[in-house]
Amino acid sequence: MNYPAAFTDFFKSPKWMMNLLLAGLCCLVPVLGWIVVAGWLVIGFWGREDEKFETFPDFDFNHIGKYLEKGLWPFLVALVVGIGGSVAVEIVNGILALIGRILVGYGTYQAGMLASGFGFMLMILKLVLKVALMFITIPLVLRATLTQDFVKAFDVPFVKKFVSLAWLETLIVAIVITVAAFVLIPVGLILICIGVGFSIAFLSFISAHLNKQLYKVYLSRGGEAVPVSPKLTDSVPPIPPAPPAAV
């Protein structure tokens, strides 16, 4: 795993600034914009044989249709898992908050200290649950990306196998993405809120980069390859080679 590369490879494209600008503007549009950016990244990471980031496909509004097609299923899978995880987190949150209120109701110093402790535990637990949720989200999104199918993404044996073979790397990736989000999103909000779109676009690239590295780790340890949909190869036209320099 090359974690720093997930942050630096984006800038290897000669047009990285324009790519960030266009993708960032898309991310300001809820849902559809996020699907478009997800599709662009699917094509860049999975829809071509060349893995050089110097030739990463430029973001092009002329290919919006293909971006939507490629990004729809991974986005929907991540959305469904995220909603389910959020419900679970809120249930735990409600239970612990109720216990905290009961302790505060006693009005004693000891009860107040316990309530404060529960508040701290609640904050830590929510963070742990969000990280743990990525053990499910990452393999499911990978399957949705490769199969380009919603139903085929939900393969429990694959999730178990994936986590058993790459659990440590998945944990590190979950932590890296969580920390990156904690840094990038507030920075984007500081930039008159518009910058949050650029933060989301860059964070999406980081996640896609790390997810592909995780899949390679999984395969290298004996994991079974996911059947790849022919739709992934039906990508946008390749970037034409640069003309030879004039002598």
N, C-alpha and C positions, 0 to 999 in steps of 0.2 A: 504493500500500500504506500502510495506517495501522496500524503496528505497536503503538503504545500503546493503540489502541482494543481490541485483542485482550485486553488486561489489564483495561481499565476498563469495557467494555460489560456485563460480567457483573453489575456492581453497579447497573445502571440499572433492573433489575426491582425492583418494590416488595417482592417476596418473595425477594430474592437470598439472604438468610441462611438461610431455610428450604430453598431449593433446594440450597444448598451443604451443608446438614446432611443432607438426604435422599440426595442424590447421593453425598456422602462416605461415608455409611453403606453404600450399595450397593457402593462401590468396595472396601470391606473384605472383600467376598465375591468370591473369585477367579473369574475367567471369567464366570459368569452376571451378577454385579454389574457388571462392566466392559461387557458387552454391553448391559445395560439402560441404563447411562449413555450409551453410544454411540448407542443408539436414540433416547433423549431429545434428544440434540444433533442427530441427523439430522432429527428432526421440527422442532426449533426453527430450524435453519439452512436446511433445504431443503424442508420440508413445508408451508410457508405463504407467501402472497404478501406479507404485511406483514413488513418487515424491521426494524421498530423493536424495539430491545431492551427498551424499556419494556413491551412486550407479549409478550416472550419467554415461551413456555408454561411454566407452573409444573410442577415435578417432581411427579408424582401416581402413587402406587402403584396406583391403579385402572386405569392404562394400561400396566401392566407387560407385558402380552401384546404390545401394539403396539410398545413399546420393544424387546422381544426380537426381534420380526420385522424392525424397521428396522435394528437394530444388528448383526444376526448376520453378514451378508456382509462389511461393512467390517471387522469385527473379525477374521473368519477370514482375510481377505486380508492384513491387517496381521500376523497371527500367522504365517502361512506365510512371508511375506517376511522377517519378523523371525527366524524359525528358520533360514531359508536364509542370511541375512546373518551370524547368530551362528556358524554352522558355518564360513563363510568366514573370519571374524575369528579363530576359534580355530585354524584351520589355519595362518594366517599367524603367529599368536601362538606356536604350537608350533615352527614353523621357526626363528623368531628366538630363542626361548628356548633351543633346542638349540644354535644358534650361540653364544649367550652362555655356555652351560655349557662348550662346547669351549674358548672363549677363557679362561675362568676356570681351566680345567684346566691351562693352560700355567704358571700361577703367577707370571708376570712382572708387573712394574708396568704395562708397556705393555698387556699383555693384560687386566689388571684395568680399566684406563681404557677400553679398547675395549668390555669387557663392560658397564661402567656406561653408556657411550654407547648401546649396543644396548638397554639397559633403558629409557632415555629415549626412544629412537626407537620402541620398542614401544608405549609409552604414547601418544605422539603419533599413531602410525599407527592404533591402535585407535580413537582419537577421530575421526580423519579418515575412517576406514571407516564409522563409525556415522553421520557426517554425510552421507557420499556415499550411503549406503543409502537415505536419505530422498528422494533424487532418483528412486528407484524406488517407494518406499512411498507417497509423497504422491499421484502421479497414479493409481496402482492403487487406492488407497483411495477417491479421488474417483470413479472409474468404478464401483467396487463400491457406493458410496453412491447414485449417480444411477441406475444400472441395477438395483440391488437384486438382483444376480446374481453368483455366484462366478466362473463361467467367463468371462462377458463382461468381467470386470474386467481380465483378463490380455490386454491389447491392446498389443503391442509398438509398432506405428506411433503409437498415441496417446501412449505414454510418450515416444517420441523427439520427437514434435511438441511436446508439452507442455514438455519440458526445453529444446528449442531456442528456444521463444518466451518462456519465463519462467525461464531458468536462474539469472539473478542473484537474482531475488526468491526462488526456491526455495532457493538457497544461504543467503540471509539468514534465511529462515524456519527452515531446518534449524538454523542457529546459534542463533537466538533460542529455539527449543524446547529445544535441548540445554542452553543456559545456564539457562533457566527450570527445567528438570528438576533440574539440579545444585543449584539454590537451594531449590526448593519441596519436593523429596523429603526432604532432610536436615532441613528445618524441620519437616515433618510427623512425622518420626521422633523428633525432640526432644520433641514434644508427646505423650509417653507412647505413641508408635507409632500410636495411634488417628488422630492428625492426618494420617497419610500418606494415608488415604482422601480427606480433604478436598483434599490437595495433588494427588492424581491426578485428582479431579473437576475442579478448577480448571484443571489442565494440559490436560485433555481439551477443555475449553471453549476455551482459548487455541489449541490445535491446530486445532480445527474452525473457529474464526473465521479464522485465517490461511489455512487451506486454501480456504475460500470466497473470500477475497480473491484468492488465487492463481488460482483458476479464472476469476474475472472478468478478471484481467490477461491470462490465456491467451486468452479470448474476444475481448478488445479488440484483440489483435494478430493476429487472423485465424484463431484456432484453431477447429476444428470442434466444435460443441456435442455433448455426449454425449446420446444418446437417454435421456430421463427415464422411469423406470418409473411406471406409473399408481399403484403402491403408495405412492409418496411423497405423493400428494395424498390418499390414504386415511388421513388423519391423525386426531389427536385433535380433539375439538370445540374451536372457537376460544374464546378468553377473552371472556366477555361484557363489553360496555362498562360502565364505571362509572356508577352512577345519578347523575342530575343533583343538584347540591348544593341543599339546601333554602334557599329564600329567606327 
